[in-house]
Amino acid sequence: MISLGPGDPAYLAPAARQALERSEVVVGYKTYMELVDADVLAGKETLSTGMRGEIARCRAAVERCLSGKDTALISSGDAGVYGMAGLVLEILDQEELMEKLEVEIIPGIPALASAAALLGAPLMHDFAVVSLSDLLTPWEVIRKRIDAAAEADFVIVIYNPRSKKRDWQLEEAISIVCAHRDLHTPVGVVRNAARKGESVLVTTLDDLPVDRVDMLSILIIGNTSTRVLGGRMVTPRGYLEKYETA
């Protein structure tokens, strides 16, 4: 399992690049395959599928490994954060292959980290991460998680906020958060972090342009302490209050 990071080759970990270079087969979602340098893929067998082809990709990678090929299954961001690492391990367990195949999971920079860096320092204190995709998780469960995170004053990171078919969940999620937060709470929207077409917006709960948010976006909603300093979102850890007061 190889994590590509946010997409820019400059953020690909050396260990990940080395693993890609020594692999004989590279398997991945076709959009993420395009993030890998062509020279790294040269001479290798490559297999890709489209959206919702996760199980097929993982099984194809396992099959190539069983045939004796050094195989890389790639994920954007970090393979263990909404990536393929968990599914691969589930399949290996299901097929009773845990002891037969060697699996190495190489970490990468997750989308939340690359987005946070572009926004400033919004994740300096406790935060919760929620995906709004109800393809695998019932919306009622997602709704409860958002409500609990907002009530507990976590900074909230939102993955998969809005798609053409899922065009109402984000507005409902924001309304849930607004029941616990001031309408002027800072919100950061990052689209295509560290990729072509990157955009960064710092706004507020009441001014969030929902129609500009899509599946290539990640949102970070501040907590009650988050502020905007020089155009950057900052969630204080508490150092100044504790040590300067002392």
VOPAGU-2260 file (C-alpha; in pm, 1 decimal, decimal comma):
REM VOPAGU-2260
SITE   aa  ch    i         X         Y         Z
SITE  MET   A    0       0,0       0,0       0,0
SITE  ILE   A    1     154,3     326,1    -114,6
SITE  SER   A    2      27,0     666,7      -7,0
SITE  LEU   A    3      78,5     938,9    -270,2
SITE  GLY   A    4      13,1    1236,5     -45,1
SITE  PRO   A    5    -188,3    1531,2    -181,6
SITE  GLY   A    6     -72,7    1482,3    -540,1
SITE  ASP   A    7     224,2    1709,0    -604,4
SITE  PRO   A    8     534,6    1489,9    -659,1
SITE  ALA   A    9     724,4    1719,7    -420,8
SITE  TYR   A   10     511,8    1583,2    -135,6
SITE  LEU   A   11     560,2    1216,6    -222,2
SITE  ALA   A   12     756,6    1054,2      61,6
SITE  PRO   A   13    1096,6     911,6     -41,5
SITE  ALA   A   14     993,7     568,4      91,6
SITE  ALA   A   15     680,0     578,5    -123,7
SITE  ARG   A   16     873,0     672,3    -435,2
SITE  GLN   A   17    1127,5     396,8    -374,1
SITE  ALA   A   18     848,2     142,1    -332,5
SITE  LEU   A   19     687,5     256,1    -657,6
SITE  GLU   A   20    1017,3     233,1    -841,4
SITE  ARG   A   21    1084,7    -124,8    -731,5
SITE  SER   A   22     727,5    -243,5    -796,5
SITE  GLU   A   23     651,3    -457,0   -1099,2
SITE  VAL   A   24     276,9    -381,6   -1094,8
SITE  VAL   A   25      95,9     -60,0    -995,6
SITE  VAL   A   26    -278,7     -68,5    -925,2
SITE  GLY   A   27    -501,6     228,2    -850,9
SITE  TYR   A   28    -798,3     452,0    -918,7
SITE  LYS   A   29    -742,5     597,9   -1265,9
SITE  THR   A   30    -747,8     960,6   -1145,4
SITE  TYR   A   31    -479,0     885,5    -886,9
SITE  MET   A   32    -268,7     694,9   -1139,5
SITE  GLU   A   33    -236,6    1024,0   -1326,7
SITE  LEU   A   34     -66,3    1174,5   -1020,0
SITE  VAL   A   35     228,9     935,1   -1052,0
SITE  ASP   A   36     522,2    1048,6   -1266,3
SITE  ALA   A   37     519,3     874,4   -1602,6
SITE  ASP   A   38     887,5     784,7   -1568,2
SITE  VAL   A   39     810,8     594,2   -1247,1
SITE  LEU   A   40     543,7     387,6   -1422,9
SITE  ALA   A   41     752,2     322,3   -1734,1
SITE  GLY   A   42     793,4     -49,0   -1802,8
SITE  LYS   A   43     550,3    -156,1   -1530,9
SITE  GLU   A   44     217,1    -331,8   -1558,2
SITE  THR   A   45     -53,8     -84,6   -1461,9
SITE  LEU   A   46    -412,8    -163,3   -1368,0
SITE  SER   A   47    -679,9      97,3   -1295,7
SITE  THR   A   48   -1053,7     121,5   -1240,4
SITE  GLY   A   49   -1300,7     405,8   -1206,8
SITE  MET   A   50   -1513,1     521,2    -915,1
SITE  ARG   A   51   -1663,2     243,1    -699,0
SITE  GLY   A   52   -1406,2      -6,1    -826,5
SITE  GLU   A   53   -1234,4     -33,2    -489,0
SITE  ILE   A   54   -1294,3    -404,1    -431,3
SITE  ALA   A   55   -1190,3    -491,6    -786,1
SITE  ARG   A   56    -866,8    -292,8    -748,0
SITE  CYS   A   57    -778,8    -455,0    -417,6
SITE  ARG   A   58    -851,4    -805,4    -544,6
SITE  ALA   A   59    -647,1    -740,7    -859,5
SITE  ALA   A   60    -353,0    -629,4    -645,1
SITE  VAL   A   61    -383,5    -938,9    -425,5
SITE  GLU   A   62    -395,4   -1163,7    -731,5
SITE  ARG   A   63     -79,6   -1007,2    -872,4
SITE  CYS   A   64      94,7   -1057,2    -538,6
SITE  LEU   A   65      -9,7   -1421,7    -531,2
SITE  SER   A   66     143,7   -1464,6    -876,2
SITE  GLY   A   67     476,5   -1349,3    -734,8
SITE  LYS   A   68     472,2    -989,1    -855,9
SITE  ASP   A   69     591,9    -702,1    -637,7
SITE  THR   A   70     269,4    -500,6    -644,2
SITE  ALA   A   71     188,7    -145,6    -538,0
SITE  LEU   A   72    -170,5     -45,3    -463,0
SITE  ILE   A   73    -184,6     333,1    -448,5
SITE  SER   A   74    -408,5     575,2    -257,7
SITE  SER   A   75    -405,0     952,9    -255,1
SITE  GLY   A   76    -334,4    1124,3      75,3
SITE  ASP   A   77    -271,0     852,5     332,6
SITE  ALA   A   78    -376,6     496,8     249,2
SITE  GLY   A   79    -507,5     450,4     603,6
SITE  VAL   A   80    -728,9     761,9     600,9
SITE  TYR   A   81   -1034,5     688,2     384,4
SITE  GLY   A   82    -796,4     489,7     164,1
SITE  MET   A   83    -745,3     129,3      58,0
SITE  ALA   A   84    -536,2      -5,1     346,3
SITE  GLY   A   85    -828,1    -129,9     553,1
SITE  LEU   A   86   -1005,7    -295,7     260,1
SITE  VAL   A   87    -689,1    -481,9     157,7
SITE  LEU   A   88    -646,6    -621,2     507,7
SITE  GLU   A   89   -1014,3    -722,4     522,1
SITE  ILE   A   90    -981,4    -909,7     191,4
SITE  LEU   A   91    -663,7   -1083,6     304,0
SITE  ASP   A   92    -839,0   -1192,6     623,0
SITE  GLN   A   93   -1146,4   -1309,2     429,1
SITE  GLU   A   94    -929,1   -1513,4     193,3
SITE  GLU   A   95    -709,4   -1642,7     479,0
SITE  LEU   A   96    -400,8   -1486,6     322,7
SITE  MET   A   97    -276,0   -1280,4     616,8
SITE  GLU   A   98      14,1   -1517,1     679,9
SITE  LYS   A   99      89,5   -1579,8     313,4
SITE  LEU   A  100     136,2   -1229,3     174,5
SITE  GLU   A  101     362,2    -957,7     311,4
SITE  VAL   A  102     190,3    -621,1     327,4
SITE  GLU   A  103     371,3    -292,0     380,1
SITE  ILE   A  104     169,1      25,3     432,7
SITE  ILE   A  105     365,4     338,6     350,8
SITE  PRO   A  106     212,1     654,3     500,8
SITE  GLY   A  107     161,3     985,3     326,5
SITE  ILE   A  108      39,0    1338,9     385,5
SITE  PRO   A  109    -342,5    1319,1     426,9
SITE  ALA   A  110    -570,7    1575,6     262,9
SITE  LEU   A  111    -660,7    1728,2     598,7
SITE  ALA   A  112    -294,2    1810,6     666,6
SITE  SER   A  113    -229,4    1965,9     325,6
SITE  ALA   A  114    -553,3    2166,5     348,4
SITE  ALA   A  115    -475,7    2283,7     702,3
SITE  ALA   A  116    -129,6    2405,2     597,0
SITE  LEU   A  117    -281,0    2615,4     319,1
SITE  LEU   A  118    -538,9    2763,6     556,7
SITE  GLY   A  119    -295,0    2844,1     837,3
SITE  ALA   A  120    -310,9    2647,8    1161,8
SITE  PRO   A  121    -674,8    2542,9    1215,8
SITE  LEU   A  122    -593,7    2200,2    1362,5
SITE  MET   A  123    -378,3    2311,4    1654,9
SITE  HIS   A  124    -632,9    2172,6    1901,4
SITE  ASP   A  125    -862,9    1868,8    1911,9
SITE  PHE   A  126   -1049,6    1796,9    1590,8
SITE  ALA   A  127   -1292,3    1543,0    1443,5
SITE  VAL   A  128   -1299,7    1414,7    1085,8
SITE  VAL   A  129   -1627,6    1323,1     915,1
SITE  SER   A  130   -1706,1    1213,8     559,7
SITE  LEU   A  131   -2043,4    1325,7     425,8
SITE  SER   A  132   -2061,8    1038,3     179,2
SITE  ASP   A  133   -2353,9     815,1     272,7
SITE  LEU   A  134   -2263,2     549,7      16,6
SITE  LEU   A  135   -2126,2     320,2     289,5
SITE  THR   A  136   -2244,9     493,7     607,2
SITE  PRO   A  137   -2612,8     577,3     677,2
SITE  TRP   A  138   -2685,6     950,6     683,2
SITE  GLU   A  139   -2841,4     923,6    1028,2
SITE  VAL   A  140   -2508,6     798,5    1165,6
SITE  ILE   A  141   -2321,1    1079,5     991,0
SITE  ARG   A  142   -2567,0    1336,0    1123,7
SITE  LYS   A  143   -2520,7    1214,0    1481,1
SITE  ARG   A  144   -2142,3    1231,5    1448,3
SITE  ILE   A  145   -2152,8    1589,7    1320,2
SITE  ASP   A  146   -2387,4    1692,8    1598,7
SITE  ALA   A  147   -2169,4    1528,7    1865,1
SITE  ALA   A  148   -1851,0    1687,1    1728,0
SITE  ALA   A  149   -2010,9    2030,9    1708,5
SITE  GLU   A  150   -2154,6    2008,3    2060,2
SITE  ALA   A  151   -1816,7    1898,3    2198,3
SITE  ASP   A  152   -1651,2    2203,2    2033,6
SITE  PHE   A  153   -1418,4    2005,4    1807,9
SITE  VAL   A  154   -1277,0    2168,6    1499,2
SITE  ILE   A  155   -1453,0    1968,6    1226,8
SITE  VAL   A  156   -1285,4    1845,8     908,9
SITE  ILE   A  157   -1527,8    1742,0     635,8
SITE  TYR   A  158   -1431,5    1502,2     357,1
SITE  ASN   A  159   -1651,2    1431,2      50,8
SITE  PRO   A  160   -1869,6    1734,8     122,2
SITE  ARG   A  161   -2081,3    1757,8    -192,4
SITE  SER   A  162   -2130,9    1587,0    -528,1
SITE  LYS   A  163   -2377,6    1617,2    -814,8
SITE  LYS   A  164   -2593,4    1340,8    -667,6
SITE  ARG   A  165   -2534,4    1433,9    -301,3
SITE  ASP   A  166   -2621,0    1802,8    -317,8
SITE  TRP   A  167   -2813,1    1847,8       9,4
SITE  GLN   A  168   -2601,8    1686,4     282,8
SITE  LEU   A  169   -2356,0    1975,0     320,3
SITE  GLU   A  170   -2629,7    2229,8     383,4
SITE  GLU   A  171   -2783,5    2003,2     647,1
SITE  ALA   A  172   -2442,0    1945,6     806,5
SITE  ILE   A  173   -2383,5    2321,0     827,7
SITE  SER   A  174   -2725,4    2373,6     986,2
SITE  ILE   A  175   -2640,5    2111,4    1248,9
SITE  VAL   A  176   -2313,5    2286,3    1329,4
SITE  CYS   A  177   -2486,3    2626,6    1343,8
SITE  ALA   A  178   -2699,0    2500,1    1631,7
SITE  HIS   A  179   -2378,6    2495,3    1839,8
SITE  ARG   A  180   -2157,9    2765,7    1680,4
SITE  ASP   A  181   -2171,3    3136,6    1611,2
SITE  LEU   A  182   -2258,8    3211,7    1248,7
SITE  HIS   A  183   -1931,6    3402,9    1214,2
SITE  THR   A  184   -1722,2    3094,9    1298,7
SITE  PRO   A  185   -1435,2    3068,6    1047,2
SITE  VAL   A  186   -1459,2    2802,1     778,3
SITE  GLY   A  187   -1182,4    2707,8     537,9
SITE  VAL   A  188   -1248,0    2555,4     196,5
SITE  VAL   A  189    -957,0    2405,2       4,6
SITE  ARG   A  190   -1000,5    2257,0    -341,6
SITE  ASN   A  191    -733,4    2051,1    -517,6
SITE  ALA   A  192    -477,1    2097,0    -240,9
SITE  ALA   A  193    -123,1    2072,2    -384,8
SITE  ARG   A  194    -263,6    1995,2    -730,6
SITE  LYS   A  195    -333,5    2188,8   -1048,2
SITE  GLY   A  196    -623,7    2429,3    -994,7
SITE  GLU   A  197    -561,7    2468,9    -621,3
SITE  SER   A  198    -789,0    2721,5    -450,6
SITE  VAL   A  199    -812,8    2835,8     -89,9
SITE  LEU   A  200   -1099,5    3025,7      71,4
SITE  VAL   A  201   -1142,7    3146,5     428,7
SITE  THR   A  202   -1502,3    3239,3     502,4
SITE  THR   A  203   -1763,9    3192,3     777,6
SITE  LEU   A  204   -2050,5    2955,0     847,9
SITE  ASP   A  205   -2311,8    3204,4     729,9
SITE  ASP   A  206   -2119,7    3303,8     415,1
SITE  LEU   A  207   -2007,8    2958,1     299,4
SITE  PRO   A  208   -2065,2    2933,6     -78,9
SITE  VAL   A  209   -2208,0    2581,4     -78,2
SITE  ASP   A  210   -2249,0    2571,5    -456,6
SITE  ARG   A  211   -1871,9    2614,8    -501,6
SITE  VAL   A  212   -1794,2    2304,4    -294,2
SITE  ASP   A  213   -1749,0    1964,6    -459,6
SITE  MET   A  214   -1579,3    1626,4    -414,4
SITE  LEU   A  215   -1238,7    1781,6    -478,1
SITE  SER   A  216   -1288,7    2009,3    -177,4
SITE  ILE   A  217   -1217,2    1964,6     191,0
SITE  LEU   A  218   -1373,8    2185,8     460,0
SITE  ILE   A  219   -1238,3    2280,3     799,9
SITE  ILE   A  220   -1489,9    2436,5    1039,3
SITE  GLY   A  221   -1336,2    2617,7    1334,0
SITE  ASN   A  222   -1432,3    2573,0    1697,8
SITE  THR   A  223   -1538,1    2853,1    1933,2
SITE  SER   A  224   -1174,6    2961,5    1975,8
SITE  THR   A  225   -1075,2    2963,4    1608,8
SITE  ARG   A  226    -998,4    3306,4    1470,1
SITE  VAL   A  227    -866,4    3461,4    1148,5
SITE  LEU   A  228    -527,4    3628,5    1180,3
SITE  GLY   A  229    -387,7    3800,0     873,9
SITE  GLY   A  230    -620,6    3599,5     653,5
SITE  ARG   A  231    -513,9    3268,2     811,5
SITE  MET   A  232    -728,0    3039,5    1027,0
SITE  VAL   A  233    -576,7    2975,6    1368,8
SITE  THR   A  234    -712,9    2757,2    1648,1
SITE  PRO   A  235    -508,0    2849,6    1957,2
SITE  ARG   A  236    -353,4    2563,1    2151,4
SITE  GLY   A  237    -343,4    2780,3    2463,1
SITE  TYR   A  238      28,8    2851,3    2494,5
SITE  LEU   A  239       1,4    3230,2    2521,5
SITE  GLU   A  240    -283,7    3220,2    2770,7
SITE  LYS   A  241    -106,2    2970,3    2996,3
SITE  TYR   A  242     256,2    3079,7    2987,8
SITE  GLU   A  243     238,1    3455,8    2933,3
SITE  THR   A  244     -21,5    3485,6    3208,0
SITE  ALA   A  245     199,1    3278,7    3435,7
